[in-house]
Amino acid sequence: MEKPLELDILEMPLEGLCAYWLSIRKIMDTRKGKTIIDEEIAHTQEPYILFLLETAFSSLSRETVRRLARVKRDIQLEDYERKIDLMRLAVFAIASGENPRVTLVRMDSKFASPLMTETKAFDMATAMFDAIKPKGVDLDILLSVDHKLKADRLLVKLLFFVMYARRESKQALERFMPHVGSRFFSEGVSLAIDNFEADFLAHHMEGIRDRTIVETGRKMDMALDMSLAIRDKRSYDEVFRIGRAYML
């Protein structure tokens, strides 16, 4: 059986997200709408799209759906921005050879209170040095850095990369690059390995972060408008016209 497409609103192009909602509208012409929505809810993990599936097609009023969608949008974007910023701080530390304790303090400043004690954070990050040694260990899971990770897990993994670069050299991270996953972090680390200056990398990734958040917010707005149009039983062409409004 073919594996279902995993949705990721941060990574997928706007055109791809538009096509997703159009496919739902098209299927609803041939099947009972509630059935396809229930199936999508059961198989969708992307938080904002799942939220729209659960609320836009519920008995909640349009005004309530829009208000709640704005709250969910803001929360999700804040989470994405913070996680990308954690990656940016880690890249700066790798490029500059910063003391990992300083890096942890910088990371902690992104939260109202530290996610864990310094001792626990360093114990968990240090444990990864032994975890990567056994033959056959799944490095794609162990070393994967992703904005979908819980913040505490992401912090520990990033701290490991900072510590490894500090102990072994940033060039030693080269062997981990196929397993990193995140395009934000992998690009930053690759440039650090190539000896780009730390301040330049911090500024470069800050720009990527800001642009990504803006574009993701636009995708969320489009998804809301298209889902509500489908709820209102607008025609395929009308739903497509709404999606096109968000494109050049």
C-alpha positions, 0 to 999 in steps of 0.5 A, spaced: 500 500 500 502 506 498 504 511 504 499 517 504 503 523 503 505 527 509 503 534 509 507 539 512 505 546 511 512 549 513 515 546 507 510 544 502 509 550 496 503 554 496 501 551 490 501 544 493 497 546 499 492 549 494 492 542 490 490 539 497 484 543 498 482 542 491 482 535 491 478 535 497 473 539 493 473 534 487 472 528 491 466 531 495 463 531 488 463 524 488 462 522 495 459 524 501 463 530 504 463 528 511 466 521 509 472 524 506 473 529 512 473 524 517 478 520 513 482 526 512 482 527 520 484 520 521 490 520 517 492 528 518 498 530 523 499 537 520 497 541 526 494 547 522 490 543 517 488 538 522 485 544 526 481 546 519 478 539 518 476 539 525 473 546 525 471 548 519 467 543 517 463 542 524 457 546 526 461 552 529 459 558 526 464 561 520 465 567 525 467 562 530 472 558 526 475 564 523 477 567 530 479 560 532 483 559 526 487 566 527 489 564 534 491 557 532 495 560 526 499 565 531 500 559 536 503 555 530 507 560 527 510 562 534 512 555 535 515 555 528 519 561 529 522 559 536 524 552 533 528 555 527 531 560 532 533 555 536 537 552 530 539 559 528 543 559 535 546 552 534 549 554 527 552 560 530 555 556 536 557 551 531 560 556 527 563 560 532 566 555 537 561 558 542 561 555 549 555 550 549 553 553 556 552 559 553 548 556 547 544 553 552 542 560 556 541 563 549 536 557 547 533 558 554 531 565 553 526 563 547 522 560 553 518 563 559 522 558 563 527 553 561 525 547 558 529 543 563 535 544 568 542 545 565 544 538 568 539 534 565 540 538 558 547 536 558 546 529 561 541 528 555 546 531 550 552 527 552 548 521 552 547 522 545 555 521 544 554 514 546 548 513 542 551 514 536 556 509 536 553 502 536 553 499 529 546 499 525 543 505 530 538 509 526 542 515 525 536 518 521 532 518 527 537 519 532 540 525 529 534 528 525 533 535 527 526 538 525 521 543 527 515 538 528 519 535 534 517 537 541 521 543 543 525 540 549 527 534 544 529 539 539 533 543 544 537 537 546 539 534 539 541 541 537 546 542 544 549 535 542 551 538 535 554 544 538 558 540 543 560 535 538 563 541 534 566 544 540 570 537 542 571 534 535 571 540 530 565 543 526 568 539 520 567 533 524 559 534 523 560 532 515 558 525 516 552 527 520 549 531 514 545 526 511 541 524 517 539 531 519 533 532 515 531 540 516 533 544 511 534 550 515 539 547 520 543 543 514 544 549 510 546 553 516 551 547 518 554 546 511 555 553 511 559 553 518 563 547 515 565 551 510 568 556 514 562 562 513 563 567 519 558 566 525 555 573 525 554 572 517 550 565 518 546 568 524 543 574 519 542 569 514 538 564 518 534 570 521 532 572 514 530 565 512 526 565 518 522 571 517 521 569 510 519 562 512 514 565 517 511 570 513 510 565 507 507 560 512 502 565 515 500 566 507 499 559 506 495 558 513 490 564 510 489 561 504 487 554 507 482 557 511 479 561 506 479 555 501 476 550 507 470 555 508 469 555 501 468 548 501 464 548 507 459 553 503 459 548 497 462 553 493 464 550 486 471 547 484 472 553 480 470 558 485 475 554 490 480 555 485 479 562 484 480 563 492 487 559 491 489 563 485 488 570 489 494 568 494 499 566 488 503 571 483 
